[in-house]
Amino acid sequence: MTTEAKVKEDSKLFIRLMLSEAFRNAVEKSPGGARFLINLAGEIETKLGELISEILETEKKQQDYYQQLINFAKAVDFKGDMLIRLKQSHNNKN
């Protein structure tokens, strides 16, 4: 299984778990069923809000990671340029 397929499968499982928890919470709040759908909608809204928050947090971490990679690449490029200049300077002196 590819990494992308694994991530998709894990995401589906995570959403199923969140919805089942929302369903369980709604049943606990209204065991008689009178307000079940209202409670279920509220629980789903809460769980989706949590999911969106987690997605945004993960996206921010990913952006921070990419920025660190870019900064590292710039530092490596800068040091590479310095080494080339030092080598040229050394060769010019000889």
C-alpha positions as CSV (number, residue, x, y, z in Angstrom):
1,M,0.0,0.0,0.0
2,T,1.4,3.4,-0.9
3,T,1.9,6.1,1.6
4,E,-0.9,8.2,0.0
5,A,-3.3,5.2,0.1
6,K,-2.4,4.6,3.8
7,V,-3.0,8.3,4.6
8,K,-6.4,8.2,2.9
9,E,-7.4,5.0,4.7
10,D,-6.3,6.4,8.1
11,S,-8.2,9.5,7.4
12,K,-11.4,7.6,6.6
13,L,-11.0,5.5,9.8
14,F,-10.4,8.7,11.8
15,I,-13.6,10.3,10.4
16,R,-15.6,7.1,11.1
17,L,-14.4,7.1,14.7
18,M,-15.3,10.8,15.2
19,L,-18.8,10.2,13.7
20,S,-19.4,7.1,15.8
21,E,-18.3,9.1,18.9
22,A,-20.7,11.9,17.9
23,F,-23.5,9.3,17.4
24,R,-22.8,7.8,20.9
25,N,-22.8,11.2,22.5
26,A,-26.1,12.1,20.9
27,V,-27.7,8.8,22.1
28,E,-26.4,9.5,25.6
29,K,-27.9,13.0,25.6
30,S,-31.3,11.8,24.4
31,P,-31.8,8.1,25.0
32,G,-35.6,8.5,24.4
33,G,-34.9,9.8,20.9
34,A,-37.0,12.9,21.1
35,R,-34.1,15.3,20.5
36,F,-31.8,12.7,19.0
37,L,-31.4,14.3,15.5
38,I,-30.8,17.8,17.0
39,N,-28.2,16.4,19.4
40,L,-26.6,14.3,16.6
41,A,-26.3,17.4,14.4
42,G,-24.7,19.3,17.2
43,E,-22.3,16.5,18.0
44,I,-21.3,16.1,14.3
45,E,-20.8,19.9,14.1
46,T,-18.5,19.8,17.1
47,K,-16.5,16.8,15.8
48,L,-16.2,18.4,12.4
49,G,-15.0,21.6,14.1
50,E,-12.3,19.6,15.9
51,L,-11.3,17.9,12.6
52,I,-11.0,21.2,10.8
53,S,-8.9,22.6,13.7
54,E,-6.6,19.5,13.5
55,I,-6.3,19.8,9.7
56,L,-5.4,23.5,10.0
57,E,-2.8,22.7,12.7
58,T,-1.3,20.0,10.6
59,E,-1.2,22.3,7.6
60,K,0.6,24.9,9.6
61,K,3.1,22.4,10.8
62,Q,3.7,21.3,7.3
63,Q,4.2,24.9,6.1
64,D,6.7,25.5,8.9
65,Y,8.5,22.3,8.0
66,Y,8.7,23.4,4.3
67,Q,10.0,26.8,5.4
68,Q,12.7,25.2,7.4
69,L,13.7,23.1,4.4
70,I,13.8,26.3,2.3
71,N,16.0,28.1,4.9
72,F,18.3,25.1,5.1
73,A,18.6,24.9,1.3
74,K,19.4,28.6,1.1
75,A,22.1,28.2,3.8
76,V,23.6,25.2,1.9
77,D,23.6,27.2,-1.3
78,F,25.2,30.2,0.4
79,K,27.9,28.1,1.9
80,G,28.5,26.4,-1.4
81,D,28.9,29.8,-3.1
82,M,31.4,30.8,-0.4
83,L,33.4,27.6,-0.9
84,I,33.6,28.2,-4.6
85,R,34.8,31.8,-4.1
86,L,37.4,30.6,-1.6
87,K,38.6,28.0,-4.0
88,Q,38.8,30.6,-6.9
89,S,40.6,33.0,-4.6
90,H,43.1,30.3,-3.6
91,N,43.6,29.3,-7.2
92,N,44.1,33.0,-8.3
93,K,46.8,33.4,-5.6
94,N,48.8,30.4,-6.9
